[in-house]
Amino acid sequence: MTLQHSVAGSGLADILERILDKGIVVAGDISVSLVGVELLTIRLRLVIASVDRALEMGIRWWEADAGLTGKTDSLQAENVALMQRVAALEQALEIRR
């Protein structure tokens, strides 16, 4: 029985390796309509690929994600500074009125 499990495991590993190597795209749309009136549309796009394959396809979203790059502190500080500048500009506009 252990031998069968090993064979099945390697088959699954081979399939997963092929999917990650080549990449796979799953796309679909879900629409909700009532009496011919479209109420909601959800567009789904899913790409499954290895990091190397994703880079070849030009997909690099994780490089700009602050949560993944550890840049959340600097972004929060930048947001605070921008909010202070906006408040100062709004106050200056109020004084001119």
ABEGO torsion letter per residue (X at the ends): XAAAAAAAAAAAAAAAAAAAAAEBBBBBBBBBBBGGBBABBBBBBBBBBBAAAAAAAGBAAAAABAAAAGAAAAAAAAAAAAAAAAAAAAAAAAAAX
